[in-house]
């Protein structure tokens, strides 16, 4: 949730943020009204309960002949407190529902608008050209005996696949390279659970408008994660962190699951948009003051990975309407996919400021100038992908040769036993 003090004292800032995301100010007006109703209901309840407690003392001290009348009054007061409690409960539920519609406050400078209104910040590398008709990643994957969509569909249905032979090895090489880079950058590796409780999924902001993309196990009331951002955010739920020595940085390696609801007909060929994939996700808990610098650091790590793999890419500043509810700013890094003649997202990194931490109860206690501990404050959380299955698409297409072989980027060769070229199978 957003900072209630900010909502109460500067509602126009919240309105501008909502409007930049494509929402009307009505959601802010409704949240303010619900917050007022909740506070009024709380005041009424506390006043009645105080009167009930005071009356209880009078009953205990009253002479015997007065007790019967006072006990009757106590019954009426008790009924009033119960009614006030029910009113407060309803007001709290209404306020929670109204506040849930207020998304994170976008950072100044984020472009307004929808998916198409992003701003390109920079590009890197020349667009690859070929003196032959390039094959797409699936054709290459089949020539290399690296991707088997047919049997994936047979076993699990559409948008599932097998990575086989060099395909499986290539993904493991990518992930291990990314893990090594994360370790060098001071991240603690984690292999997190991929099933999480509703409060963790809700706390990270994934049960909003995209909830239909998440797999839910009804009998267990657990959710399969679409990114290890979710369990990594929940790792410090309801804790007070010590950030005196710097941010807490984690790198989570996990399988991820997405229903891809609403994407039927889009990217149905190959492994661009699938229901299951692997990913190494960076996640950071830090102070609000350091969050923007940390965000740029995550982008730099992503770019270093793509550059070392010889991929051409661009970095975009995602528009407010395409951020998702939790992010206050998001940068996407999109690699060139030759057979599509377009840049496609390979990584994204988001600064979620205090939005997730407020919902998950993650705080830190800053030190005051005199060295004493200050009042607890929500931390800022950030996330960013350092490698994922989709990267194989750009790698195969960018480094292909006319005979269907694919040159292995030099940085990956030590992870593949020194292999320099992936050759088509007989």
PETA-V581552 format. One record per helix or strand of 3 or more residues. SS is the DSSP state (@ for helix, = for strand). FROM is the first residue (numbers start at 0). TO is the last residue. If there is no record, write none. Layout:
((SS & FROM & TO) (SS & FROM & TO))
This chain:
((@ & 3 & 8) (@ & 10 & 19) (@ & 25 & 60) (@ & 63 & 99) (@ & 114 & 116) (= & 118 & 123) (@ & 136 & 142) (@ & 148 & 155) (@ & 165 & 183) (= & 187 & 189) (= & 194 & 196) (@ & 197 & 202) (@ & 210 & 212) (= & 221 & 223) (@ & 228 & 233) (= & 247 & 256) (= & 275 & 285) (@ & 287 & 307) (= & 312 & 316) (@ & 319 & 321) (= & 328 & 336) (@ & 337 & 339) (= & 341 & 350) (@ & 354 & 359) (= & 362 & 366) (= & 372 & 377) (= & 379 & 387) (@ & 390 & 397) (@ & 409 & 415))
